Amino acid sequence: MRAAVQAVRKRDAARVVVAVPTAAADVCAEFHLLVDEMVLMTPQFFYAVGLWYENFAQTSDEEVKKLLDRATNGEHSQD
């Protein structure tokens, strides 16, 4: 997320908003310094992001590479 924020800032975005379903309080505090607005739920007792999802399957390195290649080439996918 930090890399995404930095990338859109370099493109002179008029406003940067980060929206996530849940995050740890210390991470939220850090991102409040980097973005214009944050939309999220910060639970009082936060143990792990994965506990807040029904399916928190990991993304493979190969899938990340494929998605980055598509984004670099301007392709959009519904995968």
mmJSON file of the N, C-alpha and C atoms, coordinates in Angstrom:
{"data_MODEL":{"atom_site":{
"group_PDB":["ATOM","ATOM","ATOM","ATOM","ATOM","ATOM","ATOM","ATOM","ATOM","ATOM","ATOM","ATOM","ATOM","ATOM","ATOM","ATOM","ATOM","ATOM","ATOM","ATOM","ATOM","ATOM","ATOM","ATOM","ATOM","ATOM","ATOM","ATOM","ATOM","ATOM","ATOM","ATOM","ATOM","ATOM","ATOM","ATOM","ATOM","ATOM","ATOM","ATOM","ATOM","ATOM","ATOM","ATOM","ATOM","ATOM","ATOM","ATOM","ATOM","ATOM","ATOM","ATOM","ATOM","ATOM","ATOM","ATOM","ATOM","ATOM","ATOM","ATOM","ATOM","ATOM","ATOM","ATOM","ATOM","ATOM","ATOM","ATOM","ATOM","ATOM","ATOM","ATOM","ATOM","ATOM","ATOM","ATOM","ATOM","ATOM","ATOM","ATOM","ATOM","ATOM","ATOM","ATOM","ATOM","ATOM","ATOM","ATOM","ATOM","ATOM","ATOM","ATOM","ATOM","ATOM","ATOM","ATOM","ATOM","ATOM","ATOM","ATOM","ATOM","ATOM","ATOM","ATOM","ATOM","ATOM","ATOM","ATOM","ATOM","ATOM","ATOM","ATOM","ATOM","ATOM","ATOM","ATOM","ATOM","ATOM","ATOM","ATOM","ATOM","ATOM","ATOM","ATOM","ATOM","ATOM","ATOM","ATOM","ATOM","ATOM","ATOM","ATOM","ATOM","ATOM","ATOM","ATOM","ATOM","ATOM","ATOM","ATOM","ATOM","ATOM","ATOM","ATOM","ATOM","ATOM","ATOM","ATOM","ATOM","ATOM","ATOM","ATOM","ATOM","ATOM","ATOM","ATOM","ATOM","ATOM","ATOM","ATOM","ATOM","ATOM","ATOM","ATOM","ATOM","ATOM","ATOM","ATOM","ATOM","ATOM","ATOM","ATOM","ATOM","ATOM","ATOM","ATOM","ATOM","ATOM","ATOM","ATOM","ATOM","ATOM","ATOM","ATOM","ATOM","ATOM","ATOM","ATOM","ATOM","ATOM","ATOM","ATOM","ATOM","ATOM","ATOM","ATOM","ATOM","ATOM","ATOM","ATOM","ATOM","ATOM","ATOM","ATOM","ATOM","ATOM","ATOM","ATOM","ATOM","ATOM","ATOM","ATOM","ATOM","ATOM","ATOM","ATOM","ATOM","ATOM","ATOM","ATOM","ATOM","ATOM","ATOM","ATOM","ATOM","ATOM","ATOM","ATOM","ATOM","ATOM","ATOM","ATOM","ATOM","ATOM","ATOM","ATOM","ATOM"],
"id":[1,2,3,4,5,6,7,8,9,10,11,12,13,14,15,16,17,18,19,20,21,22,23,24,25,26,27,28,29,30,31,32,33,34,35,36,37,38,39,40,41,42,43,44,45,46,47,48,49,50,51,52,53,54,55,56,57,58,59,60,61,62,63,64,65,66,67,68,69,70,71,72,73,74,75,76,77,78,79,80,81,82,83,84,85,86,87,88,89,90,91,92,93,94,95,96,97,98,99,100,101,102,103,104,105,106,107,108,109,110,111,112,113,114,115,116,117,118,119,120,121,122,123,124,125,126,127,128,129,130,131,132,133,134,135,136,137,138,139,140,141,142,143,144,145,146,147,148,149,150,151,152,153,154,155,156,157,158,159,160,161,162,163,164,165,166,167,168,169,170,171,172,173,174,175,176,177,178,179,180,181,182,183,184,185,186,187,188,189,190,191,192,193,194,195,196,197,198,199,200,201,202,203,204,205,206,207,208,209,210,211,212,213,214,215,216,217,218,219,220,221,222,223,224,225,226,227,228,229,230,231,232,233,234,235,236,237],
"type_symbol":["N","C","C","N","C","C","N","C","C","N","C","C","N","C","C","N","C","C","N","C","C","N","C","C","N","C","C","N","C","C","N","C","C","N","C","C","N","C","C","N","C","C","N","C","C","N","C","C","N","C","C","N","C","C","N","C","C","N","C","C","N","C","C","N","C","C","N","C","C","N","C","C","N","C","C","N","C","C","N","C","C","N","C","C","N","C","C","N","C","C","N","C","C","N","C","C","N","C","C","N","C","C","N","C","C","N","C","C","N","C","C","N","C","C","N","C","C","N","C","C","N","C","C","N","C","C","N","C","C","N","C","C","N","C","C","N","C","C","N","C","C","N","C","C","N","C","C","N","C","C","N","C","C","N","C","C","N","C","C","N","C","C","N","C","C","N","C","C","N","C","C","N","C","C","N","C","C","N","C","C","N","C","C","N","C","C","N","C","C","N","C","C","N","C","C","N","C","C","N","C","C","N","C","C","N","C","C","N","C","C","N","C","C","N","C","C","N","C","C","N","C","C","N","C","C","N","C","C","N","C","C","N","C","C","N","C","C"],
"label_atom_id":["N","CA","C","N","CA","C","N","CA","C","N","CA","C","N","CA","C","N","CA","C","N","CA","C","N","CA","C","N","CA","C","N","CA","C","N","CA","C","N","CA","C","N","CA","C","N","CA","C","N","CA","C","N","CA","C","N","CA","C","N","CA","C","N","CA","C","N","CA","C","N","CA","C","N","CA","C","N","CA","C","N","CA","C","N","CA","C","N","CA","C","N","CA","C","N","CA","C","N","CA","C","N","CA","C","N","CA","C","N","CA","C","N","CA","C","N","CA","C","N","CA","C","N","CA","C","N","CA","C","N","CA","C","N","CA","C","N","CA","C","N","CA","C","N","CA","C","N","CA","C","N","CA","C","N","CA","C","N","CA","C","N","CA","C","N","CA","C","N","CA","C","N","CA","C","N","CA","C","N","CA","C","N","CA","C","N","CA","C","N","CA","C","N","CA","C","N","CA","C","N","CA","C","N","CA","C","N","CA","C","N","CA","C","N","CA","C","N","CA","C","N","CA","C","N","CA","C","N","CA","C","N","CA","C","N","CA","C","N","CA","C","N","CA","C","N","CA","C","N","CA","C","N","CA","C","N","CA","C","N","CA","C","N","CA","C","N","CA","C","N","CA","C","N","CA","C"],
"label_alt_id":[null,null,null,null,null,null,null,null,null,null,null,null,null,null,null,null,null,null,null,null,null,null,null,null,null,null,null,null,null,null,null,null,null,null,null,null,null,null,null,null,null,null,null,null,null,null,null,null,null,null,null,null,null,null,null,null,null,null,null,null,null,null,null,null,null,null,null,null,null,null,null,null,null,null,null,null,null,null,null,null,null,null,null,null,null,null,null,null,null,null,null,null,null,null,null,null,null,null,null,null,null,null,null,null,null,null,null,null,null,null,null,null,null,null,null,null,null,null,null,null,null,null,null,null,null,null,null,null,null,null,null,null,null,null,null,null,null,null,null,null,null,null,null,null,null,null,null,null,null,null,null,null,null,null,null,null,null,null,null,null,null,null,null,null,null,null,null,null,null,null,null,null,null,null,null,null,null,null,null,null,null,null,null,null,null,null,null,null,null,null,null,null,null,null,null,null,null,null,null,null,null,null,null,null,null,null,null,null,null,null,null,null,null,null,null,null,null,null,null,null,null,null,null,null,null,null,null,null,null,null,null,null,null,null,null,null,null],
"label_comp_id":["MET","MET","MET","ARG","ARG","ARG","ALA","ALA","ALA","ALA","ALA","ALA","VAL","VAL","VAL","GLN","GLN","GLN","ALA","ALA","ALA","VAL","VAL","VAL","ARG","ARG","ARG","LYS","LYS","LYS","ARG","ARG","ARG","ASP","ASP","ASP","ALA","ALA","ALA","ALA","ALA","ALA","ARG","ARG","ARG","VAL","VAL","VAL","VAL","VAL","VAL","VAL","VAL","VAL","ALA","ALA","ALA","VAL","VAL","VAL","PRO","PRO","PRO","THR","THR","THR","ALA","ALA","ALA","ALA","ALA","ALA","ALA","ALA","ALA","ASP","ASP","ASP","VAL","VAL","VAL","CYS","CYS","CYS","ALA","ALA","ALA","GLU","GLU","GLU","PHE","PHE","PHE","HIS","HIS","HIS","LEU","LEU","LEU","LEU","LEU","LEU","VAL","VAL","VAL","ASP","ASP","ASP","GLU","GLU","GLU","MET","MET","MET","VAL","VAL","VAL","LEU","LEU","LEU","MET","MET","MET","THR","THR","THR","PRO","PRO","PRO","GLN","GLN","GLN","PHE","PHE","PHE","PHE","PHE","PHE","TYR","TYR","TYR","ALA","ALA","ALA","VAL","VAL","VAL","GLY","GLY","GLY","LEU","LEU","LEU","TRP","TRP","TRP","TYR","TYR","TYR","GLU","GLU","GLU","ASN","ASN","ASN","PHE","PHE","PHE","ALA","ALA","ALA","GLN","GLN","GLN","THR","THR","THR","SER","SER","SER","ASP","ASP","ASP","GLU","GLU","GLU","GLU","GLU","GLU","VAL","VAL","VAL","LYS","LYS","LYS","LYS","LYS","LYS","LEU","LEU","LEU","LEU","LEU","LEU","ASP","ASP","ASP","ARG","ARG","ARG","ALA","ALA","ALA","THR","THR","THR","ASN","ASN","ASN","GLY","GLY","GLY","GLU","GLU","GLU","HIS","HIS","HIS","SER","SER","SER","GLN","GLN","GLN","ASP","ASP","ASP"],
"label_asym_id":["A","A","A","A","A","A","A","A","A","A","A","A","A","A","A","A","A","A","A","A","A","A","A","A","A","A","A","A","A","A","A","A","A","A","A","A","A","A","A","A","A","A","A","A","A","A","A","A","A","A","A","A","A","A","A","A","A","A","A","A","A","A","A","A","A","A","A","A","A","A","A","A","A","A","A","A","A","A","A","A","A","A","A","A","A","A","A","A","A","A","A","A","A","A","A","A","A","A","A","A","A","A","A","A","A","A","A","A","A","A","A","A","A","A","A","A","A","A","A","A","A","A","A","A","A","A","A","A","A","A","A","A","A","A","A","A","A","A","A","A","A","A","A","A","A","A","A","A","A","A","A","A","A","A","A","A","A","A","A","A","A","A","A","A","A","A","A","A","A","A","A","A","A","A","A","A","A","A","A","A","A","A","A","A","A","A","A","A","A","A","A","A","A","A","A","A","A","A","A","A","A","A","A","A","A","A","A","A","A","A","A","A","A","A","A","A","A","A","A","A","A","A","A","A","A","A","A","A","A","A","A","A","A","A","A","A","A"],
"label_entity_id":["1","1","1","1","1","1","1","1","1","1","1","1","1","1","1","1","1","1","1","1","1","1","1","1","1","1","1","1","1","1","1","1","1","1","1","1","1","1","1","1","1","1","1","1","1","1","1","1","1","1","1","1","1","1","1","1","1","1","1","1","1","1","1","1","1","1","1","1","1","1","1","1","1","1","1","1","1","1","1","1","1","1","1","1","1","1","1","1","1","1","1","1","1","1","1","1","1","1","1","1","1","1","1","1","1","1","1","1","1","1","1","1","1","1","1","1","1","1","1","1","1","1","1","1","1","1","1","1","1","1","1","1","1","1","1","1","1","1","1","1","1","1","1","1","1","1","1","1","1","1","1","1","1","1","1","1","1","1","1","1","1","1","1","1","1","1","1","1","1","1","1","1","1","1","1","1","1","1","1","1","1","1","1","1","1","1","1","1","1","1","1","1","1","1","1","1","1","1","1","1","1","1","1","1","1","1","1","1","1","1","1","1","1","1","1","1","1","1","1","1","1","1","1","1","1","1","1","1","1","1","1","1","1","1","1","1","1"],
"label_seq_id":[1,1,1,2,2,2,3,3,3,4,4,4,5,5,5,6,6,6,7,7,7,8,8,8,9,9,9,10,10,10,11,11,11,12,12,12,13,13,13,14,14,14,15,15,15,16,16,16,17,17,17,18,18,18,19,19,19,20,20,20,21,21,21,22,22,22,23,23,23,24,24,24,25,25,25,26,26,26,27,27,27,28,28,28,29,29,29,30,30,30,31,31,31,32,32,32,33,33,33,34,34,34,35,35,35,36,36,36,37,37,37,38,38,38,39,39,39,40,40,40,41,41,41,42,42,42,43,43,43,44,44,44,45,45,45,46,46,46,47,47,47,48,48,48,49,49,49,50,50,50,51,51,51,52,52,52,53,53,53,54,54,54,55,55,55,56,56,56,57,57,57,58,58,58,59,59,59,60,60,60,61,61,61,62,62,62,63,63,63,64,64,64,65,65,65,66,66,66,67,67,67,68,68,68,69,69,69,70,70,70,71,71,71,72,72,72,73,73,73,74,74,74,75,75,75,76,76,76,77,77,77,78,78,78,79,79,79],
"pdbx_PDB_ins_code":[null,null,null,null,null,null,null,null,null,null,null,null,null,null,null,null,null,null,null,null,null,null,null,null,null,null,null,null,null,null,null,null,null,null,null,null,null,null,null,null,null,null,null,null,null,null,null,null,null,null,null,null,null,null,null,null,null,null,null,null,null,null,null,null,null,null,null,null,null,null,null,null,null,null,null,null,null,null,null,null,null,null,null,null,null,null,null,null,null,null,null,null,null,null,null,null,null,null,null,null,null,null,null,null,null,null,null,null,null,null,null,null,null,null,null,null,null,null,null,null,null,null,null,null,null,null,null,null,null,null,null,null,null,null,null,null,null,null,null,null,null,null,null,null,null,null,null,null,null,null,null,null,null,null,null,null,null,null,null,null,null,null,null,null,null,null,null,null,null,null,null,null,null,null,null,null,null,null,null,null,null,null,null,null,null,null,null,null,null,null,null,null,null,null,null,null,null,null,null,null,null,null,null,null,null,null,null,null,null,null,null,null,null,null,null,null,null,null,null,null,null,null,null,null,null,null,null,null,null,null,null,null,null,null,null,null,null],
"Cartn_x":[0.824,0.0,0.875,1.951,2.864,3.421,3.792,4.319,3.255,2.017,0.929,0.726,0.754,0.606,1.741,2.957,4.095,3.981,3.498,3.365,2.346,1.2,0.204,0.618,1.36,1.888,2.854,3.683,4.63,3.916,2.681,1.887,1.046,1.388,0.737,-0.773,-1.179,-2.6,-3.097,-4.274,-4.851,-5.198,-5.54,-5.952,-5.699,-5.203,-4.95,-5.781,-6.644,-7.498,-7.181,-6.924,-6.67,-7.918,-8.442,-9.605,-9.27,-9.356,-9.099,-10.142,-10.495,-11.51,-11.066,-9.796,-9.3,-7.785,-7.254,-5.798,-5.442,-4.19,-3.7,-3.587,-3.803,-3.785,-2.461,-1.327,-0.03,0.159,-0.356,-0.277,-1.158,-2.332,-3.233,-2.576,-1.942,-1.271,-0.189,0.552,1.604,1.008,-0.069,-0.662,-1.393,-1.882,-2.523,-1.547,-0.256,0.766,1.056,0.692,1.031,-0.1,-1.34,-2.494,-3.383,-4.313,-5.247,-6.422,-6.798,-7.923,-7.785,-8.245,-8.288,-9.707,-10.154,-11.47,-11.231,-11.547,-11.287,-11.939,-11.882,-12.343,-11.114,-10.869,-9.75,-10.321,-10.289,-10.844,-10.017,-10.692,-9.991,-8.978,-9.376,-8.481,-8.096,-6.961,-6.491,-5.373,-5.564,-4.533,-3.885,-4.7,-4.17,-5.216,-4.765,-5.678,-6.519,-5.895,-6.588,-7.786,-7.847,-8.983,-10.254,-10.138,-11.278,-11.831,-11.299,-11.727,-12.232,-13.265,-13.75,-12.74,-12.14,-11.134,-9.936,-8.831,-7.613,-6.482,-6.804,-5.807,-4.66,-3.474,-2.28,-2.201,-1.616,-1.373,0.035,0.148,1.459,2.339,3.647,4.586,4.287,3.944,3.657,2.442,1.403,0.209,0.524,1.332,1.727,2.494,3.434,4.202,3.277,2.322,1.373,0.549,0.066,-0.731,0.089,1.343,2.212,2.524,2.747,2.985,1.778,0.587,-0.633,-0.771,-0.5,-0.638,0.38,1.59,2.64,2.261,1.569,1.167,-0.185,-0.767,-2.04,-3.235,-3.058,-4.171,-4.976,-6.263,-7.131,-7.766,-7.916,-8.455,-9.43,-10.356,-11.312,-10.915,-9.644,-9.174,-9.27],
"Cartn_y":[-1.18,0.0,1.254,1.184,2.339,2.626,1.581,1.756,2.351,1.93,2.474,3.955,4.325,5.729,6.558,6.057,6.787,6.929,5.874,5.911,6.958,7.022,8.014,9.429,9.564,10.89,11.388,10.485,10.87,11.312,10.86,11.251,12.49,13.164,14.42,14.281,13.23,13.049,14.234,14.698,15.822,15.42,14.164,13.67,12.167,11.684,10.253,9.752,8.786,8.18,6.699,6.196,4.771,4.192,3.115,2.439,0.966,0.518,-0.882,-1.333,-2.612,-3.091,-3.049,-3.315,-3.31,-3.169,-2.628,-2.47,-2.228,-2.478,-2.24,-0.736,-0.336,1.084,1.759,1.079,1.705,1.91,0.998,1.157,2.328,2.425,3.54,4.871,4.95,6.191,6.572,5.599,5.854,6.358,5.711,6.095,7.422,7.803,9.115,10.227,9.987,10.977,10.998,9.926,9.793,10.136,10.087,10.249,11.398,11.765,12.836,12.326,11.075,10.51,8.997,8.434,6.98,6.567,5.495,4.924,3.495,3.193,1.86,1.636,0.397,0.027,-0.403,0.239,-0.144,-0.777,-2.097,-2.753,-2.454,-2.43,-2.166,-3.27,-4.508,-5.64,-6.246,-5.824,-6.27,-7.268,-8.465,-9.503,-9.81,-9.911,-10.215,-9.867,-9.379,-9.019,-10.212,-11.368,-12.564,-12.968,-12.587,-12.941,-12.202,-11.138,-10.322,-10.68,-11.747,-12.175,-13.607,-13.867,-15.23,-16.063,-15.455,-16.132,-15.198,-15.56,-14.741,-15.536,-16.16,-16.965,-16.08,-16.614,-15.882,-15.805,-14.745,-14.578,-15.07,-15.922,-16.476,-15.423,-15.638,-14.736,-14.689,-15.836,-15.91,-15.055,-15.1,-14.292,-12.802,-12.418,-11.012,-10.554,-11.366,-11.014,-10.839,-11.75,-11.694,-10.406,-10.063,-8.851,-7.59,-7.587,-6.442,-6.284,-7.399,-7.348,-6.767,-7.21,-6.682,-5.188,-4.773,-3.348,-2.518,-3.035,-2.332,-2.173,-3.171,-3.153,-2.477,-1.943,-1.247,-2.158,-3.432,-4.386,-4.361,-4.608,-4.697,-6.075,-6.614,-7.964,-8.047,-8.959,-9.212,-10.444,-10.904,-12.106,-11.93],
"Cartn_z":[0.0,0.0,0.0,0.745,0.791,-0.611,-1.328,-2.689,-3.606,-3.454,-4.267,-3.973,-2.705,-2.322,-2.92,-2.817,-3.37,-4.884,-5.548,-7.008,-7.451,-6.782,-7.203,-6.807,-5.729,-5.367,-6.445,-6.981,-8.035,-9.298,-9.469,-10.639,-10.344,-9.246,-8.868,-8.672,-7.978,-7.669,-6.85,-7.166,-6.433,-5.006,-4.822,-3.512,-3.461,-2.325,-2.163,-0.987,-1.278,-0.261,-0.204,0.998,1.207,1.857,1.276,1.838,2.042,3.266,3.608,4.628,4.605,5.544,7.008,7.264,8.631,8.624,9.704,9.823,11.284,11.599,12.953,13.199,14.43,14.792,14.446,14.656,14.358,12.862,12.059,10.603,10.165,10.751,10.43,10.76,11.894,12.294,11.287,10.822,9.83,8.523,8.065,6.787,6.853,8.013,8.141,7.775,7.936,7.586,6.087,5.386,3.969,3.011,3.489,2.601,3.064,2.199,2.528,3.361,3.137,3.875,3.945,5.047,5.21,5.535,4.88,5.135,5.583,6.85,7.367,8.719,9.14,10.469,11.257,12.383,13.239,14.502,14.572,15.75,17.004,18.137,19.39,19.685,19.46,19.709,18.365,17.848,16.54,16.727,16.159,16.277,14.935,13.887,12.559,11.51,10.371,9.287,8.867,8.741,8.263,9.085,10.34,11.192,10.79,10.015,9.628,8.258,7.642,6.314,6.359,5.573,5.425,4.639,3.614,2.787,2.674,3.283,3.251,2.613,1.464,0.746,0.279,0.286,-0.136,-1.656,-2.15,-3.58,-3.874,-4.871,-5.201,-5.867,-5.81,-6.487,-7.977,-8.552,-9.986,-10.343,-9.511,-9.764,-9.65,-8.687,-8.535,-9.771,-10.238,-11.442,-12.642,-12.786,-13.899,-13.837,-12.662,-12.508,-12.748,-12.283,-12.524,-14.0,-14.696,-16.141,-16.869,-16.485,-17.103,-16.859,-15.632,-15.296,-16.064,-16.205,-16.945,-18.414,-18.951,-20.355,-20.569,-19.511,-19.644,-19.78,-19.476,-19.571,-18.281,-18.416,-17.239,-17.231,-16.048,-15.93,-14.777,-14.87,-13.803,-13.011,-13.123,-12.407,-10.928],
"occupancy":[1.0,1.0,1.0,1.0,1.0,1.0,1.0,1.0,1.0,1.0,1.0,1.0,1.0,1.0,1.0,1.0,1.0,1.0,1.0,1.0,1.0,1.0,1.0,1.0,1.0,1.0,1.0,1.0,1.0,1.0,1.0,1.0,1.0,1.0,1.0,1.0,1.0,1.0,1.0,1.0,1.0,1.0,1.0,1.0,1.0,1.0,1.0,1.0,1.0,1.0,1.0,1.0,1.0,1.0,1.0,1.0,1.0,1.0,1.0,1.0,1.0,1.0,1.0,1.0,1.0,1.0,1.0,1.0,1.0,1.0,1.0,1.0,1.0,1.0,1.0,1.0,1.0,1.0,1.0,1.0,1.0,1.0,1.0,1.0,1.0,1.0,1.0,1.0,1.0,1.0,1.0,1.0,1.0,1.0,1.0,1.0,1.0,1.0,1.0,1.0,1.0,1.0,1.0,1.0,1.0,1.0,1.0,1.0,1.0,1.0,1.0,1.0,1.0,1.0,1.0,1.0,1.0,1.0,1.0,1.0,1.0,1.0,1.0,1.0,1.0,1.0,1.0,1.0,1.0,1.0,1.0,1.0,1.0,1.0,1.0,1.0,1.0,1.0,1.0,1.0,1.0,1.0,1.0,1.0,1.0,1.0,1.0,1.0,1.0,1.0,1.0,1.0,1.0,1.0,1.0,1.0,1.0,1.0,1.0,1.0,1.0,1.0,1.0,1.0,1.0,1.0,1.0,1.0,1.0,1.0,1.0,1.0,1.0,1.0,1.0,1.0,1.0,1.0,1.0,1.0,1.0,1.0,1.0,1.0,1.0,1.0,1.0,1.0,1.0,1.0,1.0,1.0,1.0,1.0,1.0,1.0,1.0,1.0,1.0,1.0,1.0,1.0,1.0,1.0,1.0,1.0,1.0,1.0,1.0,1.0,1.0,1.0,1.0,1.0,1.0,1.0,1.0,1.0,1.0,1.0,1.0,1.0,1.0,1.0,1.0,1.0,1.0,1.0,1.0,1.0,1.0,1.0,1.0,1.0,1.0,1.0,1.0],
"B_iso_or_equiv":[0.0,0.0,0.0,0.0,0.0,0.0,0.0,0.0,0.0,0.0,0.0,0.0,0.0,0.0,0.0,0.0,0.0,0.0,0.0,0.0,0.0,0.0,0.0,0.0,0.0,0.0,0.0,0.0,0.0,0.0,0.0,0.0,0.0,0.0,0.0,0.0,0.0,0.0,0.0,0.0,0.0,0.0,0.0,0.0,0.0,0.0,0.0,0.0,0.0,0.0,0.0,0.0,0.0,0.0,0.0,0.0,0.0,0.0,0.0,0.0,0.0,0.0,0.0,0.0,0.0,0.0,0.0,0.0,0.0,0.0,0.0,0.0,0.0,0.0,0.0,0.0,0.0,0.0,0.0,0.0,0.0,0.0,0.0,0.0,0.0,0.0,0.0,0.0,0.0,0.0,0.0,0.0,0.0,0.0,0.0,0.0,0.0,0.0,0.0,0.0,0.0,0.0,0.0,0.0,0.0,0.0,0.0,0.0,0.0,0.0,0.0,0.0,0.0,0.0,0.0,0.0,0.0,0.0,0.0,0.0,0.0,0.0,0.0,0.0,0.0,0.0,0.0,0.0,0.0,0.0,0.0,0.0,0.0,0.0,0.0,0.0,0.0,0.0,0.0,0.0,0.0,0.0,0.0,0.0,0.0,0.0,0.0,0.0,0.0,0.0,0.0,0.0,0.0,0.0,0.0,0.0,0.0,0.0,0.0,0.0,0.0,0.0,0.0,0.0,0.0,0.0,0.0,0.0,0.0,0.0,0.0,0.0,0.0,0.0,0.0,0.0,0.0,0.0,0.0,0.0,0.0,0.0,0.0,0.0,0.0,0.0,0.0,0.0,0.0,0.0,0.0,0.0,0.0,0.0,0.0,0.0,0.0,0.0,0.0,0.0,0.0,0.0,0.0,0.0,0.0,0.0,0.0,0.0,0.0,0.0,0.0,0.0,0.0,0.0,0.0,0.0,0.0,0.0,0.0,0.0,0.0,0.0,0.0,0.0,0.0,0.0,0.0,0.0,0.0,0.0,0.0,0.0,0.0,0.0,0.0,0.0,0.0],
"pdbx_formal_charge":[null,null,null,null,null,null,null,null,null,null,null,null,null,null,null,null,null,null,null,null,null,null,null,null,null,null,null,null,null,null,null,null,null,null,null,null,null,null,null,null,null,null,null,null,null,null,null,null,null,null,null,null,null,null,null,null,null,null,null,null,null,null,null,null,null,null,null,null,null,null,null,null,null,null,null,null,null,null,null,null,null,null,null,null,null,null,null,null,null,null,null,null,null,null,null,null,null,null,null,null,null,null,null,null,null,null,null,null,null,null,null,null,null,null,null,null,null,null,null,null,null,null,null,null,null,null,null,null,null,null,null,null,null,null,null,null,null,null,null,null,null,null,null,null,null,null,null,null,null,null,null,null,null,null,null,null,null,null,null,null,null,null,null,null,null,null,null,null,null,null,null,null,null,null,null,null,null,null,null,null,null,null,null,null,null,null,null,null,null,null,null,null,null,null,null,null,null,null,null,null,null,null,null,null,null,null,null,null,null,null,null,null,null,null,null,null,null,null,null,null,null,null,null,null,null,null,null,null,null,null,null,null,null,null,null,null,null],
"auth_seq_id":[1,1,1,2,2,2,3,3,3,4,4,4,5,5,5,6,6,6,7,7,7,8,8,8,9,9,9,10,10,10,11,11,11,12,12,12,13,13,13,14,14,14,15,15,15,16,16,16,17,17,17,18,18,18,19,19,19,20,20,20,21,21,21,22,22,22,23,23,23,24,24,24,25,25,25,26,26,26,27,27,27,28,28,28,29,29,29,30,30,30,31,31,31,32,32,32,33,33,33,34,34,34,35,35,35,36,36,36,37,37,37,38,38,38,39,39,39,40,40,40,41,41,41,42,42,42,43,43,43,44,44,44,45,45,45,46,46,46,47,47,47,48,48,48,49,49,49,50,50,50,51,51,51,52,52,52,53,53,53,54,54,54,55,55,55,56,56,56,57,57,57,58,58,58,59,59,59,60,60,60,61,61,61,62,62,62,63,63,63,64,64,64,65,65,65,66,66,66,67,67,67,68,68,68,69,69,69,70,70,70,71,71,71,72,72,72,73,73,73,74,74,74,75,75,75,76,76,76,77,77,77,78,78,78,79,79,79],
"auth_comp_id":["MET","MET","MET","ARG","ARG","ARG","ALA","ALA","ALA","ALA","ALA","ALA","VAL","VAL","VAL","GLN","GLN","GLN","ALA","ALA","ALA","VAL","VAL","VAL","ARG","ARG","ARG","LYS","LYS","LYS","ARG","ARG","ARG","ASP","ASP","ASP","ALA","ALA","ALA","ALA","ALA","ALA","ARG","ARG","ARG","VAL","VAL","VAL","VAL","VAL","VAL","VAL","VAL","VAL","ALA","ALA","ALA","VAL","VAL","VAL","PRO","PRO","PRO","THR","THR","THR","ALA","ALA","ALA","ALA","ALA","ALA","ALA","ALA","ALA","ASP","ASP","ASP","VAL","VAL","VAL","CYS","CYS","CYS","ALA","ALA","ALA","GLU","GLU","GLU","PHE","PHE","PHE","HIS","HIS","HIS","LEU","LEU","LEU","LEU","LEU","LEU","VAL","VAL","VAL","ASP","ASP","ASP","GLU","GLU","GLU","MET","MET","MET","VAL","VAL","VAL","LEU","LEU","LEU","MET","MET","MET","THR","THR","THR","PRO","PRO","PRO","GLN","GLN","GLN","PHE","PHE","PHE","PHE","PHE","PHE","TYR","TYR","TYR","ALA","ALA","ALA","VAL","VAL","VAL","GLY","GLY","GLY","LEU","LEU","LEU","TRP","TRP","TRP","TYR","TYR","TYR","GLU","GLU","GLU","ASN","ASN","ASN","PHE","PHE","PHE","ALA","ALA","ALA","GLN","GLN","GLN","THR","THR","THR","SER","SER","SER","ASP","ASP","ASP","GLU","GLU","GLU","GLU","GLU","GLU","VAL","VAL","VAL","LYS","LYS","LYS","LYS","LYS","LYS","LEU","LEU","LEU","LEU","LEU","LEU","ASP","ASP","ASP","ARG","ARG","ARG","ALA","ALA","ALA","THR","THR","THR","ASN","ASN","ASN","GLY","GLY","GLY","GLU","GLU","GLU","HIS","HIS","HIS","SER","SER","SER","GLN","GLN","GLN","ASP","ASP","ASP"],
"auth_asym_id":["A","A","A","A","A","A","A","A","A","A","A","A","A","A","A","A","A","A","A","A","A","A","A","A","A","A","A","A","A","A","A","A","A","A","A","A","A","A","A","A","A","A","A","A","A","A","A","A","A","A","A","A","A","A","A","A","A","A","A","A","A","A","A","A","A","A","A","A","A","A","A","A","A","A","A","A","A","A","A","A","A","A","A","A","A","A","A","A","A","A","A","A","A","A","A","A","A","A","A","A","A","A","A","A","A","A","A","A","A","A","A","A","A","A","A","A","A","A","A","A","A","A","A","A","A","A","A","A","A","A","A","A","A","A","A","A","A","A","A","A","A","A","A","A","A","A","A","A","A","A","A","A","A","A","A","A","A","A","A","A","A","A","A","A","A","A","A","A","A","A","A","A","A","A","A","A","A","A","A","A","A","A","A","A","A","A","A","A","A","A","A","A","A","A","A","A","A","A","A","A","A","A","A","A","A","A","A","A","A","A","A","A","A","A","A","A","A","A","A","A","A","A","A","A","A","A","A","A","A","A","A","A","A","A","A","A","A"],
"auth_atom_id":["N","CA","C","N","CA","C","N","CA","C","N","CA","C","N","CA","C","N","CA","C","N","CA","C","N","CA","C","N","CA","C","N","CA","C","N","CA","C","N","CA","C","N","CA","C","N","CA","C","N","CA","C","N","CA","C","N","CA","C","N","CA","C","N","CA","C","N","CA","C","N","CA","C","N","CA","C","N","CA","C","N","CA","C","N","CA","C","N","CA","C","N","CA","C","N","CA","C","N","CA","C","N","CA","C","N","CA","C","N","CA","C","N","CA","C","N","CA","C","N","CA","C","N","CA","C","N","CA","C","N","CA","C","N","CA","C","N","CA","C","N","CA","C","N","CA","C","N","CA","C","N","CA","C","N","CA","C","N","CA","C","N","CA","C","N","CA","C","N","CA","C","N","CA","C","N","CA","C","N","CA","C","N","CA","C","N","CA","C","N","CA","C","N","CA","C","N","CA","C","N","CA","C","N","CA","C","N","CA","C","N","CA","C","N","CA","C","N","CA","C","N","CA","C","N","CA","C","N","CA","C","N","CA","C","N","CA","C","N","CA","C","N","CA","C","N","CA","C","N","CA","C","N","CA","C","N","CA","C","N","CA","C","N","CA","C","N","CA","C","N","CA","C","N","CA","C"],
"pdbx_PDB_model_num":[1,1,1,1,1,1,1,1,1,1,1,1,1,1,1,1,1,1,1,1,1,1,1,1,1,1,1,1,1,1,1,1,1,1,1,1,1,1,1,1,1,1,1,1,1,1,1,1,1,1,1,1,1,1,1,1,1,1,1,1,1,1,1,1,1,1,1,1,1,1,1,1,1,1,1,1,1,1,1,1,1,1,1,1,1,1,1,1,1,1,1,1,1,1,1,1,1,1,1,1,1,1,1,1,1,1,1,1,1,1,1,1,1,1,1,1,1,1,1,1,1,1,1,1,1,1,1,1,1,1,1,1,1,1,1,1,1,1,1,1,1,1,1,1,1,1,1,1,1,1,1,1,1,1,1,1,1,1,1,1,1,1,1,1,1,1,1,1,1,1,1,1,1,1,1,1,1,1,1,1,1,1,1,1,1,1,1,1,1,1,1,1,1,1,1,1,1,1,1,1,1,1,1,1,1,1,1,1,1,1,1,1,1,1,1,1,1,1,1,1,1,1,1,1,1,1,1,1,1,1,1,1,1,1,1,1,1]
}}}
